[in-house]
Amino acid sequence: MKGWKMYSKIHQLKEDGLKKAQVARKLDINYKSVTKYWTMSPSDYQAYLEKTKSRKKETKGTVLAVVKKHIRRGDSRIAQPRQHQG
């Protein structure tokens, strides 16, 4: 379970009177995840999603750039594709 569905379910169970540990067990998610979202307002959660989405794009671009740079240099630490023998 991810995203808004998980956030909504955590808050629904919280309103129903369940404790964090009970919510974690019921949803089969980590207690730390429940704790993270427990006090977040919907607007805070939306901001969190937007922040993590942009961070993933930045990381993907950075990793790709580093790999390409090393390939251009012929860096031996980057595995080269193996030639098929046969």
C-alpha positions in Angstrom: 0.0 0.0 0.0 1.4 3.4 -1.0 0.6 7.0 -1.4 -2.7 8.7 -0.5 -4.4 5.3 0.1 -1.9 4.5 2.9 -2.0 8.0 4.3 -5.8 8.0 4.4 -6.0 4.5 5.9 -3.6 5.5 8.7 -5.7 8.5 9.6 -9.0 6.6 9.3 -7.7 4.0 11.8 -6.3 6.8 14.0 -9.7 8.4 14.1 -11.2 5.0 15.0 -9.1 5.1 18.1 -6.3 2.6 17.2 -2.8 3.2 18.4 0.2 3.4 16.1 1.4 -0.1 16.8 -2.2 -1.4 16.1 -2.3 0.5 12.8 1.1 -0.8 11.7 0.0 -4.4 12.4 -3.4 -4.0 10.8 -2.0 -2.4 7.6 1.1 -4.7 7.7 3.5 -1.7 7.4 6.4 -0.5 9.4 5.7 1.3 12.7 8.1 4.0 11.7 6.0 4.7 8.6 2.9 5.1 10.7 4.8 7.4 13.0 6.0 9.5 10.1 2.5 10.1 8.8 0.6 10.1 12.1 0.6 13.9 12.7 0.9 15.0 9.0 -1.9 17.2 7.7 -3.1 16.4 4.2 -1.3 19.6 2.9 1.9 18.5 4.7 1.6 15.1 3.1 1.1 16.6 -0.4 4.2 18.8 0.1 6.1 15.7 1.2 5.1 13.8 -2.0 6.1 16.7 -4.2 9.5 16.9 -2.5 10.2 13.2 -2.8 9.1 13.1 -6.4 11.5 15.9 -7.4 14.3 14.4 -5.4 13.9 11.0 -7.2 14.2 12.8 -10.6 17.3 14.7 -9.5 19.0 11.5 -8.2 18.2 9.5 -11.3 19.7 12.2 -13.5 22.8 12.5 -11.3 23.5 8.8 -11.3 23.1 8.6 -15.0 25.4 11.5 -15.6 28.1 10.0 -13.4 27.9 6.6 -15.2 28.0 8.2 -18.6 31.1 10.3 -17.6 33.0 7.2 -16.5 32.0 5.3 -19.6 33.3 8.1 -21.8 36.6 8.0 -19.9 36.9 4.3 -20.3 37.0 3.8 -16.6 37.7 0.2 -15.9 35.6 0.3 -12.7 32.5 0.4 -14.9 31.6 -3.0 -16.2 31.8 -3.2 -20.0 29.4 -5.4 -21.9 30.7 -8.9 -22.5 31.2 -10.1 -26.1 29.4 -13.3 -26.9 31.8 -16.2 -27.7 30.4 -18.8 -29.8 
